[in-house]
């Protein structure tokens, strides 16, 4: 269970939880709150794969950086993707020389909560990661918000680590918008100057360590279930954890 210090560090997420009463049930991958009109988790959208993919560059693992609202859920999704070797919660996109949870949460640093994904391109391509990002990890049509969290620090953004990633992401956004798969325009920002500051230790592996935290139950566990349902070939039951890898080093 989450300790008091962790809850105190996430004040913006507590307001919603204090409003919820009744009992929660999982139904079809979405969590509904009985006794209210709240349908807390949005359904994933089944989308086609990218028509063009980024080629693997060089030897060994590649990195990709994605922002899509609270990093707890985005990290949790990618930790369950085959071929992902590491998924670290952090902060990207700001101009400040440092980033911390308290500073980024103010919305004044320009950073977004993000996840740096290290992956094996022999097992999963950048295009496949993009498909999961747009379909399952978040809603790319929400501007500067995801679910209960609002502000530029929760923006939808892709921080391309090279020209090939940027070109692939641009082409995929154009492809999805042309197909109107979401019904609304994609607002994901494509940024070609990646930066990444790892988040504090208590944010790492948060979904796995706190599966009964109300925020996780409502907003994030359904995403993992949708990953399993929509991308069974990419789903791994055991997540690759940040802290477990650190202990093994």
C-alpha positions as CSV (number, residue, x, y, z in Angstrom):
1,X,0.0,0.0,0.0
2,X,1.1,3.6,-0.5
3,X,2.7,5.2,2.5
4,X,1.7,8.7,3.7
5,X,4.8,10.4,2.2
6,X,3.9,9.1,-1.3
7,X,0.3,10.3,-0.9
8,X,1.5,13.7,0.3
9,X,3.7,13.9,-2.8
10,X,0.7,13.5,-5.1
11,X,-1.8,16.1,-4.0
12,X,-3.2,16.8,-7.4
13,X,-4.5,13.2,-7.7
14,X,-6.1,13.1,-4.3
15,X,-9.0,15.5,-5.1
16,X,-10.6,13.1,-7.4
17,X,-10.3,10.2,-5.1
18,X,-11.9,12.1,-2.2
19,X,-15.0,12.6,-4.4
20,X,-15.5,8.9,-5.1
21,X,-17.9,6.9,-3.0
22,X,-19.4,3.4,-3.6
23,X,-17.7,0.3,-4.8
24,X,-15.6,-0.2,-7.9
25,X,-16.0,-3.0,-10.5
26,X,-14.0,-3.9,-13.6
27,X,-16.2,-4.4,-16.7
28,X,-14.8,-4.9,-20.1
29,X,-11.5,-3.3,-19.3
30,X,-13.0,-0.1,-17.9
31,X,-13.6,0.6,-14.3
32,X,-17.1,1.8,-13.4
33,X,-17.9,3.4,-10.1
34,X,-21.2,2.0,-8.7
35,X,-23.5,4.6,-7.2
36,X,-22.3,7.4,-9.5
37,X,-22.2,8.3,-13.2
38,X,-18.4,8.1,-13.3
39,X,-16.8,5.9,-16.0
40,X,-13.3,6.4,-14.9
41,X,-11.2,4.7,-17.5
42,X,-11.5,5.5,-21.2
43,X,-11.5,2.6,-23.7
44,X,-8.5,2.0,-25.8
45,X,-8.9,2.6,-29.5
46,X,-8.0,-0.2,-32.0
47,X,-5.8,1.5,-34.5
48,X,-3.7,0.3,-37.5
49,X,0.1,0.0,-37.3
50,X,2.3,2.7,-38.8
51,X,2.6,2.5,-42.6
52,X,6.3,3.3,-42.2
53,X,8.5,2.4,-39.3
54,X,11.8,3.7,-38.0
55,X,14.8,1.5,-38.8
56,X,17.0,0.3,-36.0
57,X,20.1,2.4,-35.8
58,X,23.4,0.9,-34.7
59,X,23.8,-2.2,-32.5
60,X,22.1,-2.9,-29.2
61,X,19.1,-1.3,-27.4
62,X,17.4,1.9,-28.5
63,X,15.6,4.6,-26.5
64,X,12.3,6.3,-26.9
65,X,10.6,8.9,-24.7
66,X,6.9,9.3,-24.4
67,X,4.6,11.7,-22.4
68,X,1.0,10.9,-21.9
69,X,-0.3,12.2,-18.6
70,X,0.6,10.7,-15.3
71,X,3.8,8.7,-15.7
72,X,2.5,5.9,-13.4
73,X,0.3,4.5,-16.0
74,X,2.5,5.1,-19.1
75,X,5.4,3.4,-17.3
76,X,3.1,0.5,-16.2
77,X,2.0,-0.1,-19.8
78,X,5.4,-0.2,-21.3
79,X,6.8,-2.4,-18.5
80,X,4.4,-5.1,-19.8
81,X,5.6,-4.9,-23.5
82,X,7.8,-7.6,-24.8
83,X,11.1,-6.3,-26.0
84,X,11.1,-3.4,-23.5
85,X,14.2,-3.7,-21.3
86,X,13.6,-0.7,-19.1
87,X,10.9,1.9,-18.6
88,X,11.8,4.8,-16.3
89,X,9.4,7.5,-15.1
90,X,10.8,11.1,-15.3
91,X,10.5,14.6,-16.7
92,X,11.2,15.8,-20.3
93,X,10.8,18.9,-22.4
94,X,11.6,21.7,-20.0
95,X,14.3,24.3,-20.2
96,X,15.4,24.2,-16.5
97,X,18.7,22.5,-15.8
98,X,17.0,20.2,-13.2
99,X,13.6,18.7,-12.6
100,X,11.8,17.4,-9.6
101,X,8.2,16.4,-8.9
102,X,7.4,19.5,-6.8
103,X,8.8,21.8,-9.5
104,X,7.3,20.1,-12.5
105,X,3.9,19.8,-10.7
106,X,3.8,23.6,-10.5
107,X,3.4,23.7,-14.3
108,X,6.0,26.4,-14.6
109,X,9.1,24.5,-15.7
110,X,8.0,23.4,-19.1
111,X,8.6,19.7,-18.4
112,X,6.1,16.9,-18.9
113,X,5.8,13.8,-16.9
114,X,7.3,11.2,-19.3
115,X,8.7,7.7,-19.6
116,X,12.1,6.8,-21.1
117,X,11.7,3.4,-22.8
118,X,14.8,1.3,-23.5
119,X,13.9,-1.5,-26.0
120,X,15.4,-4.2,-28.2
121,X,14.5,-3.4,-31.8
122,X,15.0,-7.0,-32.7
123,X,11.9,-7.8,-30.5
124,X,9.8,-4.6,-30.8
125,X,10.1,-1.8,-33.3
126,X,9.6,2.0,-32.6
127,X,6.5,1.9,-34.7
128,X,5.0,-0.9,-32.5
129,X,5.8,1.3,-29.4
130,X,4.0,4.2,-31.1
131,X,1.0,2.0,-31.8
132,X,0.7,1.0,-28.2
133,X,1.3,4.6,-27.0
134,X,-1.5,6.0,-29.1
135,X,-3.9,3.2,-28.6
136,X,-3.5,2.1,-25.0
137,X,-1.1,4.3,-23.0
138,X,-3.1,7.5,-23.2
139,X,-5.7,9.5,-25.1
140,X,-3.8,11.6,-27.7
141,X,-6.8,13.9,-28.4
142,X,-6.8,15.5,-24.9
143,X,-4.9,18.8,-24.8
144,X,-2.7,19.4,-21.7
145,X,-4.6,16.8,-19.7
146,X,-5.2,13.1,-19.1
147,X,-8.1,12.0,-17.0
148,X,-8.2,13.9,-13.8
149,X,-4.8,15.6,-14.3
150,X,-4.6,18.9,-16.0
151,X,-1.7,21.2,-17.1
152,X,1.1,21.3,-19.6
153,X,3.0,18.8,-17.4
154,X,0.4,16.2,-18.5
155,X,0.6,17.0,-22.2
156,X,0.7,14.3,-24.9
157,X,4.2,14.5,-26.4
158,X,6.8,12.4,-28.2
159,X,10.4,13.3,-27.6
160,X,12.2,11.9,-30.7
161,X,15.7,10.8,-30.0
162,X,16.8,11.0,-33.7
163,X,15.5,12.1,-37.1
164,X,14.2,8.7,-38.0
165,X,11.9,8.6,-34.9
166,X,10.7,12.1,-35.6
167,X,9.9,11.3,-39.2
168,X,8.1,8.1,-38.2
169,X,6.0,9.8,-35.5
170,X,5.1,12.7,-37.9
171,X,3.9,10.2,-40.6
172,X,1.9,8.1,-38.1
173,X,0.1,11.1,-36.7
174,X,-0.8,12.2,-40.2
175,X,-1.9,8.6,-41.0
176,X,-4.2,8.3,-37.9
177,X,-5.7,11.8,-38.4
178,X,-6.4,11.0,-42.1
179,X,-8.1,7.8,-41.1
180,X,-10.1,9.7,-38.3
181,X,-9.6,6.7,-36.0
182,X,-10.1,8.9,-32.9
183,X,-13.0,11.1,-34.1
184,X,-11.0,14.1,-32.9
185,X,-7.6,15.6,-34.0
186,X,-4.5,14.3,-32.4
187,X,-2.9,17.0,-30.2
188,X,0.4,15.1,-29.5
189,X,3.4,17.4,-29.6
190,X,6.4,16.1,-31.5
191,X,9.6,17.5,-30.0
192,X,13.0,16.8,-31.4
193,X,15.1,18.1,-28.6
194,X,14.8,15.2,-26.0
195,X,15.8,15.7,-22.4
196,X,15.1,13.3,-19.6
197,X,15.5,13.5,-15.8
198,X,14.6,10.4,-13.9
199,X,11.8,10.9,-11.4
200,X,12.1,10.2,-7.7
201,X,12.5,6.6,-6.6
202,X,9.0,6.4,-5.0
203,X,7.5,7.1,-8.5
204,X,9.3,4.1,-10.1
205,X,7.3,0.9,-10.4
206,X,4.4,2.7,-8.8
207,X,1.7,0.6,-10.5
208,X,3.3,-2.7,-9.5
209,X,3.9,-1.6,-5.9
210,X,0.5,0.0,-5.4
211,X,-2.0,-2.1,-7.3
212,X,-4.8,-1.1,-4.9
213,X,-4.2,2.6,-4.9
214,X,-7.5,4.1,-6.1
215,X,-5.8,6.2,-8.8
216,X,-4.1,3.1,-10.2
217,X,-7.3,1.0,-10.0
218,X,-9.4,3.7,-11.7
219,X,-7.0,5.1,-14.3
220,X,-4.1,2.7,-15.0
221,X,-4.9,-1.0,-14.4
222,X,-7.5,-0.9,-17.2
223,X,-4.7,0.2,-19.6
224,X,-2.7,-2.9,-18.9
225,X,-5.8,-5.1,-19.4
226,X,-6.4,-3.3,-22.7
227,X,-2.8,-3.9,-23.8
228,X,-3.3,-7.6,-23.1
229,X,-6.6,-7.7,-25.1
230,X,-5.6,-5.6,-28.1
231,X,-1.9,-6.6,-28.4
232,X,-1.7,-10.1,-27.1
233,X,1.5,-10.8,-29.1
234,X,3.2,-7.8,-27.4
235,X,2.0,-8.4,-23.9
236,X,4.3,-9.8,-21.1
237,X,2.7,-10.9,-17.9
238,X,5.7,-10.1,-15.7
239,X,6.6,-6.4,-15.9
240,X,10.3,-5.3,-16.2
241,X,10.9,-3.3,-13.1
242,X,13.3,-0.4,-12.5
243,X,14.1,-1.3,-8.9
244,X,14.5,-5.0,-9.6
245,X,17.1,-4.2,-12.3
246,X,18.9,-1.9,-9.9
247,X,19.2,-4.6,-7.3
248,X,20.6,-7.0,-9.9
249,X,23.4,-4.6,-10.9
